[in-house]
Amino acid sequence: MTWTDIDISDERERDWLRSWAQLGEDTKSLLLGPVRFSHSEPVHEGVLLSLKAVRGDKADGFDQPTDFRLLIGKTDAVTVRSGSAAPVDELRRYLRSNSSLKTPVDLLAFMISGMTKRLETVIFDLTMATDALEDQLLDVGTAPPPEALIGLQQRVFRARRQIKTVQQVLSPIATDPAVALASRDRETLARSSNHVNRYIEALDDCRTRLRMLEDQIEAQRAESMTRSSLELTVVATVFLPLTFITGLLGMNVAGIPDEHDPWGFWFVTSLSLLVALLAWLVLRRRMHDKRR
């Protein structure tokens, strides 16, 4: 197997790629173009994978990926990157002391493993942080601050977006019977694809748990608002008769019907109570009909 690595951010290496006689012009155009979305496509020289990779100078950041292309042939592998790429750096370190990679598919599987292995630490940190929020909410009863929940959701989204790009280019190659691969190479890609799927399932589990936490927090807020509304209703109910009495006793009796009659005041009072009673009966009947 021959591996060729090209950094197209270097103008000299870009010019060398343009003048490489072993590659067709269409393949060169694809290798030099930007990666707009992750995909794999057959070319005359083999299979071309286009995806976004983590930069080699980033510890765990997935927010600033670099363009990365990998051309897999029968006996040749070509990586084209724009700047530093973590899979290439890890492969160089590995090849200095190990020569177990025999085919281009072995190289692809190693790079996929390198791209996803750093997610182990990220997923572990996300799982522990989610556990802490769950314990804080369920055991202590204290809702975590909104920025903590939003920050975790953003980290899960970025990590899942990165690993999803790997799945989008790996699964079609591993399962498409039209791609000419030896049985050993196909088994290697199948194992790598299953490995990637397990990471996606772990991130989906974190995302589901965070959504459940968000729903639980919203339910607690709704319950708190309901309790506050009930307390205000009780206070209003207590003061309602007092308000009625003070309004009634503070009423200017001049001008009411039968103001000179000693029973005129009690007539107005009884009429007010009768109107209130009728209104209560009507509202109660409507509420009873809605419950049916």
Phi and psi in degrees as GROMACS dihedral restraints (atoms count N, CA, C in turn):
[ dihedral_restraints ]
;  ai    aj    ak    al  type     phi  dphi    fc
    3     4     5     6     1  -116.1    20    10
    4     5     6     7     1   126.9    20    10
    6     7     8     9     1  -112.6    20    10
    7     8     9    10     1   129.4    20    10
    9    10    11    12     1  -121.1    20    10
   10    11    12    13     1   124.9    20    10
   12    13    14    15     1  -113.9    20    10
   13    14    15    16     1   131.0    20    10
   15    16    17    18     1  -130.4    20    10
   16    17    18    19     1   128.4    20    10
   18    19    20    21     1  -103.9    20    10
   19    20    21    22     1   103.9    20    10
   21    22    23    24     1   -78.1    20    10
   22    23    24    25     1    -2.7    20    10
   24    25    26    27     1   -73.9    20    10
   25    26    27    28     1   -17.6    20    10
   27    28    29    30     1   -90.6    20    10
   28    29    30    31     1   121.0    20    10
   30    31    32    33     1   -62.6    20    10
   31    32    33    34     1   -34.2    20    10
   33    34    35    36     1   -66.4    20    10
   34    35    36    37     1   -41.8    20    10
   36    37    38    39     1   -70.3    20    10
   37    38    39    40     1   -32.7    20    10
   39    40    41    42     1   -63.4    20    10
   40    41    42    43     1   -45.0    20    10
   42    43    44    45     1   -64.5    20    10
   43    44    45    46     1   -37.0    20    10
   45    46    47    48     1   -63.3    20    10
   46    47    48    49     1   -39.3    20    10
   48    49    50    51     1   -64.8    20    10
   49    50    51    52     1   -39.5    20    10
   51    52    53    54     1   -62.8    20    10
   52    53    54    55     1   -32.3    20    10
   54    55    56    57     1   -94.7    20    10
   55    56    57    58     1     5.7    20    10
   57    58    59    60     1   -72.8    20    10
   58    59    60    61     1   116.5    20    10
   60    61    62    63     1   -76.1    20    10
   61    62    63    64     1   -20.7    20    10
   63    64    65    66     1   -75.7    20    10
   64    65    66    67     1   -13.2    20    10
   66    67    68    69     1  -108.0    20    10
   67    68    69    70     1   143.4    20    10
   69    70    71    72     1   -74.1    20    10
   70    71    72    73     1   162.9    20    10
   72    73    74    75     1   -65.9    20    10
   73    74    75    76     1   -38.0    20    10
   75    76    77    78     1   -63.6    20    10
   76    77    78    79     1   -41.7    20    10
   78    79    80    81     1   -65.8    20    10
   79    80    81    82     1   -40.9    20    10
   81    82    83    84     1   -61.2    20    10
   82    83    84    85     1   -41.2    20    10
   84    85    86    87     1   -62.4    20    10
   85    86    87    88     1   -39.5    20    10
   87    88    89    90     1   -68.3    20    10
   88    89    90    91     1   -39.2    20    10
   90    91    92    93     1   -68.9    20    10
   91    92    93    94     1   -32.0    20    10
   93    94    95    96     1   -86.5    20    10
   94    95    96    97     1   -17.1    20    10
   96    97    98    99     1   -77.5    20    10
   97    98    99   100     1   163.0    20    10
   99   100   101   102     1   -73.8    20    10
  100   101   102   103     1   155.1    20    10
  102   103   104   105     1   -89.9    20    10
  103   104   105   106     1   105.0    20    10
  105   106   107   108     1   -87.6    20    10
  106   107   108   109     1   -31.6    20    10
  108   109   110   111     1  -155.1    20    10
  109   110   111   112     1   155.0    20    10
  111   112   113   114     1   -78.2    20    10
  112   113   114   115     1   129.9    20    10
  114   115   116   117     1  -167.2    20    10
  115   116   117   118     1   169.5    20    10
  117   118   119   120     1  -127.9    20    10
  118   119   120   121     1   146.8    20    10
  120   121   122   123     1  -149.8    20    10
  121   122   123   124     1   144.3    20    10
  123   124   125   126     1   -76.5    20    10
  124   125   126   127     1   141.0    20    10
  126   127   128   129     1  -129.6    20    10
  127   128   129   130     1   174.4    20    10
  129   130   131   132     1   -62.5    20    10
  130   131   132   133     1   -33.7    20    10
  132   133   134   135     1   -85.7    20    10
  133   134   135   136     1    -9.4    20    10
  135   136   137   138     1   152.5    20    10
  136   137   138   139     1  -128.6    20    10
  138   139   140   141     1  -123.5    20    10
  139   140   141   142     1   131.6    20    10
  141   142   143   144     1  -108.7    20    10
  142   143   144   145     1   125.0    20    10
  144   145   146   147     1  -106.6    20    10
  145   146   147   148     1   130.1    20    10
  147   148   149   150     1  -122.8    20    10
  148   149   150   151     1   124.6    20    10
  150   151   152   153     1  -158.0    20    10
  151   152   153   154     1   175.3    20    10
  153   154   155   156     1  -100.4    20    10
  154   155   156   157     1   131.5    20    10
  156   157   158   159     1  -119.7    20    10
  157   158   159   160     1   155.3    20    10
  159   160   161   162     1   -71.1    20    10
  160   161   162   163     1   139.1    20    10
  162   163   164   165     1   -67.6    20    10
  163   164   165   166     1   147.1    20    10
  165   166   167   168     1   -68.9    20    10
  166   167   168   169     1   -21.6    20    10
  168   169   170   171     1   -91.9    20    10
  169   170   171   172     1     7.0    20    10
  171   172   173   174     1  -105.7    20    10
  172   173   174   175     1   133.7    20    10
  174   175   176   177     1   -69.5    20    10
  175   176   177   178     1   -52.1    20    10
  177   178   179   180     1  -147.3    20    10
  178   179   180   181     1     8.9    20    10
  180   181   182   183     1   -75.3    20    10
  181   182   183   184     1   133.0    20    10
  183   184   185   186     1  -112.1    20    10
  184   185   186   187     1     7.2    20    10
  186   187   188   189     1   -86.6    20    10
  187   188   189   190     1   -13.8    20    10
  189   190   191   192     1  -131.2    20    10
  190   191   192   193     1    66.5    20    10
  192   193   194   195     1   -74.0    20    10
  193   194   195   196     1   164.6    20    10
  195   196   197   198     1  -115.6    20    10
  196   197   198   199     1   155.5    20    10
  198   199   200   201     1   -67.5    20    10
  199   200   201   202     1   135.5    20    10
  201   202   203   204     1  -144.3    20    10
  202   203   204   205     1   128.7    20    10
  204   205   206   207     1  -128.2    20    10
  205   206   207   208     1   144.1    20    10
  207   208   209   210     1  -133.9    20    10
  208   209   210   211     1   119.7    20    10
  210   211   212   213     1  -102.3    20    10
  211   212   213   214     1   118.4    20    10
  213   214   215   216     1  -106.9    20    10
  214   215   216   217     1   116.1    20    10
  216   217   218   219     1  -110.4    20    10
  217   218   219   220     1  -168.2    20    10
  219   220   221   222     1   -69.9    20    10
  220   221   222   223     1   -43.4    20    10
  222   223   224   225     1  -129.7    20    10
  223   224   225   226     1     3.8    20    10
  225   226   227   228     1  -127.2    20    10
  226   227   228   229     1   146.7    20    10
  228   229   230   231     1  -133.2    20    10
  229   230   231   232     1   132.0    20    10
  231   232   233   234     1  -126.1    20    10
  232   233   234   235     1   125.3    20    10
  234   235   236   237     1  -110.7    20    10
  235   236   237   238     1   131.3    20    10
  237   238   239   240     1  -123.9    20    10
  238   239   240   241     1   123.6    20    10
  240   241   242   243     1  -133.9    20    10
  241   242   243   244     1   163.1    20    10
  243   244   245   246     1  -115.9    20    10
  244   245   246   247     1    90.0    20    10
  246   247   248   249     1    93.6    20    10
  247   248   249   250     1  -162.6    20    10
  249   250   251   252     1   -73.9    20    10
  250   251   252   253     1   139.9    20    10
  252   253   254   255     1  -134.4    20    10
  253   254   255   256     1   129.3    20    10
  255   256   257   258     1   -59.8    20    10
  256   257   258   259     1   -41.4    20    10
  258   259   260   261     1   -59.8    20    10
  259   260   261   262     1   -38.5    20    10
  261   262   263   264     1   -69.2    20    10
  262   263   264   265     1   -42.7    20    10
  264   265   266   267     1   -62.5    20    10
  265   266   267   268     1   -41.6    20    10
  267   268   269   270     1   -68.6    20    10
  268   269   270   271     1   -36.2    20    10
  270   271   272   273     1   -65.9    20    10
  271   272   273   274     1   -40.4    20    10
  273   274   275   276     1   -61.3    20    10
  274   275   276   277     1   -44.5    20    10
  276   277   278   279     1   -64.2    20    10
  277   278   279   280     1   -36.9    20    10
  279   280   281   282     1   -68.6    20    10
  280   281   282   283     1   -42.1    20    10
  282   283   284   285     1   -71.1    20    10
  283   284   285   286     1   -16.7    20    10
  285   286   287   288     1   -67.0    20    10
  286   287   288   289     1   -25.6    20    10
  288   289   290   291     1  -128.2    20    10
  289   290   291   292     1     2.8    20    10
  291   292   293   294     1  -146.4    20    10
  292   293   294   295     1   140.5    20    10
  294   295   296   297     1  -128.2    20    10
  295   296   297   298     1    35.9    20    10
  297   298   299   300     1   -80.8    20    10
  298   299   300   301     1   -11.3    20    10
  300   301   302   303     1   -81.2    20    10
  301   302   303   304     1   113.8    20    10
  303   304   305   306     1  -103.8    20    10
  304   305   306   307     1   -29.3    20    10
  306   307   308   309     1  -127.2    20    10
  307   308   309   310     1   162.2    20    10
  309   310   311   312     1   -58.5    20    10
  310   311   312   313     1   -31.9    20    10
  312   313   314   315     1   -68.1    20    10
  313   314   315   316     1   -35.4    20    10
  315   316   317   318     1   -59.9    20    10
  316   317   318   319     1   -41.0    20    10
  318   319   320   321     1   -63.4    20    10
  319   320   321   322     1   -42.3    20    10
  321   322   323   324     1   -61.8    20    10
  322   323   324   325     1   -45.6    20    10
  324   325   326   327     1   -62.2    20    10
  325   326   327   328     1   -38.9    20    10
  327   328   329   330     1   -64.7    20    10
  328   329   330   331     1   -42.7    20    10
  330   331   332   333     1   -65.5    20    10
  331   332   333   334     1   -40.9    20    10
  333   334   335   336     1   -61.6    20    10
  334   335   336   337     1   -42.4    20    10
  336   337   338   339     1   -63.2    20    10
  337   338   339   340     1   -39.7    20    10
  339   340   341   342     1   -66.9    20    10
  340   341   342   343     1   -35.9    20    10
  342   343   344   345     1   -69.8    20    10
  343   344   345   346     1   -30.7    20    10
  345   346   347   348     1   -97.3    20    10
  346   347   348   349     1   -20.8    20    10
  348   349   350   351     1   -63.1    20    10
  349   350   351   352     1   -37.8    20    10
  351   352   353   354     1   -66.6    20    10
  352   353   354   355     1   -14.5    20    10
  354   355   356   357     1   -72.6    20    10
  355   356   357   358     1   -19.3    20    10
  357   358   359   360     1   -57.7    20    10
  358   359   360   361     1   -46.3    20    10
  360   361   362   363     1   -66.0    20    10
  361   362   363   364     1   -40.6    20    10
  363   364   365   366     1   -64.3    20    10
  364   365   366   367     1   -46.1    20    10
  366   367   368   369     1   -65.4    20    10
  367   368   369   370     1   -38.3    20    10
  369   370   371   372     1   -62.7    20    10
  370   371   372   373     1   -44.8    20    10
  372   373   374   375     1   -63.2    20    10
  373   374   375   376     1   -41.2    20    10
  375   376   377   378     1   -65.2    20    10
  376   377   378   379     1   -39.5    20    10
  378   379   380   381     1   -65.5    20    10
  379   380   381   382     1   -44.1    20    10
  381   382   383   384     1   -64.8    20    10
  382   383   384   385     1   -40.7    20    10
  384   385   386   387     1   -65.0    20    10
  385   386   387   388     1   -38.7    20    10
  387   388   389   390     1   -66.1    20    10
  388   389   390   391     1   -40.7    20    10
  390   391   392   393     1   -59.3    20    10
  391   392   393   394     1   -42.0    20    10
  393   394   395   396     1   -63.8    20    10
  394   395   396   397     1   -41.1    20    10
  396   397   398   399     1   -66.6    20    10
  397   398   399   400     1   -39.1    20    10
  399   400   401   402     1   -63.8    20    10
  400   401   402   403     1   -44.4    20    10
  402   403   404   405     1   -62.7    20    10
  403   404   405   406     1   -39.7    20    10
  405   406   407   408     1   -64.6    20    10
  406   407   408   409     1   -36.9    20    10
  408   409   410   411     1   -83.0    20    10
  409   410   411   412     1   -45.1    20    10
  411   412   413   414     1   -83.5    20    10
  412   413   414   415     1   -38.5    20    10
  414   415   416   417     1   -88.7    20    10
  415   416   417   418     1   -48.3    20    10
  417   418   419   420     1   -83.6    20    10
  418   419   420   421     1   -32.1    20    10
  420   421   422   423     1    87.9    20    10
  421   422   423   424     1    10.8    20    10
  423   424   425   426     1  -100.2    20    10
  424   425   426   427     1   126.0    20    10
  426   427   428   429     1   -73.9    20    10
  427   428   429   430     1   132.6    20    10
  429   430   431   432     1   -68.4    20    10
  430   431   432   433     1   157.7    20    10
  432   433   434   435     1   -64.2    20    10
  433   434   435   436     1   147.0    20    10
  435   436   437   438     1   -59.4    20    10
  436   437   438   439     1   -35.0    20    10
  438   439   440   441     1   -66.0    20    10
  439   440   441   442     1   -30.2    20    10
  441   442   443   444     1   -67.5    20    10
  442   443   444   445     1   -43.3    20    10
  444   445   446   447     1   -66.9    20    10
  445   446   447   448     1   -42.5    20    10
  447   448   449   450     1   -65.8    20    10
  448   449   450   451     1   -40.2    20    10
  450   451   452   453     1   -61.6    20    10
  451   452   453   454     1   -41.3    20    10
  453   454   455   456     1   -65.7    20    10
  454   455   456   457     1   -42.1    20    10
  456   457   458   459     1   -62.2    20    10
  457   458   459   460     1   -38.2    20    10
  459   460   461   462     1   -66.6    20    10
  460   461   462   463     1   -40.4    20    10
  462   463   464   465     1   -65.8    20    10
  463   464   465   466     1   -40.4    20    10
  465   466   467   468     1   -63.4    20    10
  466   467   468   469     1   -41.6    20    10
  468   469   470   471     1   -63.1    20    10
  469   470   471   472     1   -44.0    20    10
  471   472   473   474     1   -67.6    20    10
  472   473   474   475     1   -42.8    20    10
  474   475   476   477     1   -65.2    20    10
  475   476   477   478     1   -41.1    20    10
  477   478   479   480     1   -67.6    20    10
  478   479   480   481     1   -36.6    20    10
  480   481   482   483     1   -62.4    20    10
  481   482   483   484     1   -39.7    20    10
  483   484   485   486     1   -67.4    20    10
  484   485   486   487     1   -46.9    20    10
  486   487   488   489     1   -71.4    20    10
  487   488   489   490     1   -27.3    20    10
  489   490   491   492     1   -67.3    20    10
  490   491   492   493     1   -34.0    20    10
  492   493   494   495     1   -63.9    20    10
  493   494   495   496     1   -35.3    20    10
  495   496   497   498     1   -66.9    20    10
  496   497   498   499     1   -42.3    20    10
  498   499   500   501     1   -64.1    20    10
  499   500   501   502     1   -36.6    20    10
  501   502   503   504     1   -64.6    20    10
  502   503   504   505     1   -29.2    20    10
  504   505   506   507     1   -97.0    20    10
  505   506   507   508     1   -22.3    20    10
  507   508   509   510     1   -87.8    20    10
  508   509   510   511     1   -43.1    20    10
  510   511   512   513     1   -59.8    20    10
  511   512   513   514     1   -44.6    20    10
  513   514   515   516     1   -60.6    20    10
  514   515   516   517     1   -37.6    20    10
  516   517   518   519     1   -69.4    20    10
  517   518   519   520     1   -40.1    20    10
  519   520   521   522     1   -71.7    20    10
  520   521   522   523     1   -25.2    20    10
  522   523   524   525     1  -111.8    20    10
  523   524   525   526     1   -14.9    20    10
  525   526   527   528     1   -78.7    20    10
  526   527   528   529     1   116.8    20    10
  528   529   530   531     1   -70.5    20    10
  529   530   531   532     1   -15.8    20    10
  531   532   533   534     1   -73.7    20    10
  532   533   534   535     1   -19.0    20    10
  534   535   536   537     1   -80.2    20    10
  535   536   537   538     1   121.2    20    10
  537   538   539   540     1   -76.2    20    10
  538   539   540   541     1   106.9    20    10
  540   541   542   543     1  -136.4    20    10
  541   542   543   544     1   147.6    20    10
  543   544   545   546     1   -69.5    20    10
  544   545   546   547     1   155.9    20    10
  546   547   548   549     1   -59.6    20    10
  547   548   549   550     1   -37.9    20    10
  549   550   551   552     1   -64.3    20    10
  550   551   552   553     1   -42.3    20    10
  552   553   554   555     1   -66.6    20    10
  553   554   555   556     1   -38.1    20    10
  555   556   557   558     1   -66.6    20    10
  556   557   558   559     1   -38.0    20    10
  558   559   560   561     1   -64.8    20    10
  559   560   561   562     1   -37.6    20    10
  561   562   563   564     1   -63.0    20    10
  562   563   564   565     1   -44.8    20    10
  564   565   566   567     1   -67.6    20    10
  565   566   567   568     1   -35.4    20    10
  567   568   569   570     1   -64.1    20    10
  568   569   570   571     1   -40.7    20    10
  570   571   572   573     1   -64.6    20    10
  571   572   573   574     1   -42.0    20    10
  573   574   575   576     1   -64.1    20    10
  574   575   576   577     1   -39.9    20    10
  576   577   578   579     1   -64.3    20    10
  577   578   579   580     1   -42.1    20    10
  579   580   581   582     1   -63.8    20    10
  580   581   582   583     1   -37.1    20    10
  582   583   584   585     1   -62.6    20    10
  583   584   585   586     1   -44.4    20    10
  585   586   587   588     1   -64.6    20    10
  586   587   588   589     1   -40.5    20    10
  588   589   590   591     1   -62.5    20    10
  589   590   591   592     1   -35.3    20    10
  591   592   593   594     1   -65.4    20    10
  592   593   594   595     1   -38.2    20    10
  594   595   596   597     1   -64.6    20    10
  595   596   597   598     1   -41.4    20    10
  597   598   599   600     1   -63.6    20    10
  598   599   600   601     1   -40.5    20    10
  600   601   602   603     1   -62.9    20    10
  601   602   603   604     1   -39.0    20    10
  603   604   605   606     1   -65.2    20    10
  604   605   606   607     1   -41.1    20    10
  606   607   608   609     1   -68.7    20    10
  607   608   609   610     1   -37.1    20    10
  609   610   611   612     1   -64.0    20    10
  610   611   612   613     1   -36.8    20    10
  612   613   614   615     1   -63.6    20    10
  613   614   615   616     1   -43.6    20    10
  615   616   617   618     1   -61.7    20    10
  616   617   618   619     1   -42.6    20    10
  618   619   620   621     1   -64.4    20    10
  619   620   621   622     1   -40.2    20    10
  621   622   623   624     1   -64.5    20    10
  622   623   624   625     1   -43.2    20    10
  624   625   626   627     1   -64.2    20    10
  625   626   627   628     1   -38.8    20    10
  627   628   629   630     1   -66.2    20    10
  628   629   630   631     1   -37.1    20    10
  630   631   632   633     1   -64.5    20    10
  631   632   633   634     1   -40.9    20    10
  633   634   635   636     1   -63.5    20    10
  634   635   636   637     1   -39.9    20    10
  636   637   638   639     1   -61.8    20    10
  637   638   639   640     1   -42.2    20    10
  639   640   641   642     1   -63.0    20    10
  640   641   642   643     1   -41.7    20    10
  642   643   644   645     1   -64.6    20    10
  643   644   645   646     1   -39.2    20    10
  645   646   647   648     1   -64.9    20    10
  646   647   648   649     1   -40.3    20    10
  648   649   650   651     1   -64.5    20    10
  649   650   651   652     1   -43.1    20    10
  651   652   653   654     1   -63.4    20    10
  652   653   654   655     1   -37.1    20    10
  654   655   656   657     1   -65.8    20    10
  655   656   657   658     1   -39.8    20    10
  657   658   659   660     1   -65.6    20    10
  658   659   660   661     1   -38.7    20    10
  660   661   662   663     1   -64.7    20    10
  661   662   663   664     1   -42.2    20    10
  663   664   665   666     1   -64.2    20    10
  664   665   666   667     1   -39.8    20    10
  666   667   668   669     1   -65.1    20    10
  667   668   669   670     1   -39.0    20    10
  669   670   671   672     1   -64.9    20    10
  670   671   672   673     1   -41.5    20    10
  672   673   674   675     1   -65.8    20    10
  673   674   675   676     1   -37.9    20    10
  675   676   677   678     1   -64.5    20    10
  676   677   678   679     1   -41.3    20    10
  678   679   680   681     1   -64.4    20    10
  679   680   681   682     1   -41.1    20    10
  681   682   683   684     1   -64.2    20    10
  682   683   684   685     1   -40.6    20    10
  684   685   686   687     1   -63.8    20    10
  685   686   687   688     1   -38.1    20    10
  687   688   689   690     1   -64.6    20    10
  688   689   690   691     1   -41.4    20    10
  690   691   692   693     1   -64.0    20    10
  691   692   693   694     1   -40.8    20    10
  693   694   695   696     1   -65.1    20    10
  694   695   696   697     1   -36.5    20    10
  696   697   698   699     1   -65.2    20    10
  697   698   699   700     1   -40.5    20    10
  699   700   701   702     1   -64.1    20    10
  700   701   702   703     1   -43.1    20    10
  702   703   704   705     1   -62.5    20    10
  703   704   705   706     1   -43.7    20    10
  705   706   707   708     1   -64.2    20    10
  706   707   708   709     1   -37.0    20    10
  708   709   710   711     1   -65.8    20    10
  709   710   711   712     1   -37.4    20    10
  711   712   713   714     1   -66.7    20    10
  712   713   714   715     1   -41.4    20    10
  714   715   716   717     1   -86.0    20    10
  715   716   717   718     1   -10.3    20    10
  717   718   719   720     1   -63.5    20    10
  718   719   720   721     1   -49.9    20    10
  720   721   722   723     1   -61.7    20    10
  721   722   723   724     1   -37.8    20    10
  723   724   725   726     1   -63.0    20    10
  724   725   726   727     1   -40.0    20    10
  726   727   728   729     1   -64.2    20    10
  727   728   729   730     1   -41.3    20    10
  729   730   731   732     1   -63.0    20    10
  730   731   732   733     1   -42.6    20    10
  732   733   734   735     1   -66.2    20    10
  733   734   735   736     1   -45.8    20    10
  735   736   737   738     1   -65.0    20    10
  736   737   738   739     1   -36.8    20    10
  738   739   740   741     1   -67.6    20    10
  739   740   741   742     1   -36.9    20    10
  741   742   743   744     1   -69.4    20    10
  742   743   744   745     1   -45.3    20    10
  744   745   746   747     1   -73.2    20    10
  745   746   747   748     1   -23.8    20    10
  747   748   749   750     1   -90.5    20    10
  748   749   750   751     1     7.7    20    10
  750   751   752   753     1   -72.4    20    10
  751   752   753   754     1   141.3    20    10
  753   754   755   756     1   -81.1    20    10
  754   755   756   757     1   108.6    20    10
  756   757   758   759     1   -74.9    20    10
  757   758   759   760     1    -9.2    20    10
  759   760   761   762     1   -69.6    20    10
  760   761   762   763     1   124.1    20    10
  762   763   764   765     1   101.9    20    10
  763   764   765   766     1    -7.9    20    10
  765   766   767   768     1   -77.8    20    10
  766   767   768   769     1   158.8    20    10
  768   769   770   771     1   -58.8    20    10
  769   770   771   772     1   138.3    20    10
  771   772   773   774     1    54.2    20    10
  772   773   774   775     1    50.2    20    10
  774   775   776   777     1   -68.8    20    10
  775   776   777   778     1   -22.8    20    10
  777   778   779   780     1   -91.5    20    10
  778   779   780   781     1    -8.3    20    10
  780   781   782   783     1   -81.6    20    10
  781   782   783   784     1   133.5    20    10
  783   784   785   786     1   -63.3    20    10
  784   785   786   787     1   -19.6    20    10
  786   787   788   789     1   -96.5    20    10
  787   788   789   790     1     3.0    20    10
  789   790   791   792     1   -64.5    20    10
  790   791   792   793     1   -42.3    20    10
  792   793   794   795     1   -62.0    20    10
  793   794   795   796     1   -43.4    20    10
  795   796   797   798     1   -71.5    20    10
  796   797   798   799     1   -27.0    20    10
  798   799   800   801     1   -65.5    20    10
  799   800   801   802     1   -45.5    20    10
  801   802   803   804     1   -64.3    20    10
  802   803   804   805     1   -39.4    20    10
  804   805   806   807     1   -64.2    20    10
  805   806   807   808     1   -44.7    20    10
  807   808   809   810     1   -64.7    20    10
  808   809   810   811     1   -38.1    20    10
  810   811   812   813     1   -64.1    20    10
  811   812   813   814     1   -40.2    20    10
  813   814   815   816     1   -63.7    20    10
  814   815   816   817     1   -43.7    20    10
  816   817   818   819     1   -64.8    20    10
  817   818   819   820     1   -36.6    20    10
  819   820   821   822     1   -66.2    20    10
  820   821   822   823     1   -41.7    20    10
  822   823   824   825     1   -62.6    20    10
  823   824   825   826     1   -42.4    20    10
  825   826   827   828     1   -63.7    20    10
  826   827   828   829     1   -40.1    20    10
  828   829   830   831     1   -65.5    20    10
  829   830   831   832     1   -43.1    20    10
  831   832   833   834     1   -62.8    20    10
  832   833   834   835     1   -42.2    20    10
  834   835   836   837     1   -61.9    20    10
  835   836   837   838     1   -40.0    20    10
  837   838   839   840     1   -65.2    20    10
  838   839   840   841     1   -41.0    20    10
  840   841   842   843     1   -64.7    20    10
  841   842   843   844     1   -40.7    20    10
  843   844   845   846     1   -64.8    20    10
  844   845   846   847     1   -46.2    20    10
  846   847   848   849     1   -63.6    20    10
  847   848   849   850     1   -39.7    20    10
  849   850   851   852     1   -64.8    20    10
  850   851   852   853     1   -39.2    20    10
  852   853   854   855     1   -66.3    20    10
  853   854   855   856     1   -39.8    20    10
  855   856   857   858     1   -64.8    20    10
  856   857   858   859     1   -40.6    20    10
  858   859   860   861     1   -66.0    20    10
  859   860   861   862     1   -36.4    20    10
  861   862   863   864     1   -66.6    20    10
  862   863   864   865     1   -38.7    20    10
  864   865   866   867     1   -67.5    20    10
  865   866   867   868     1   -34.2    20    10
  867   868   869   870     1   -68.8    20    10
  868   869   870   871     1   -30.3    20    10
  870   871   872   873     1   -75.3    20    10
  871   872   873   874     1   -16.1    20    10
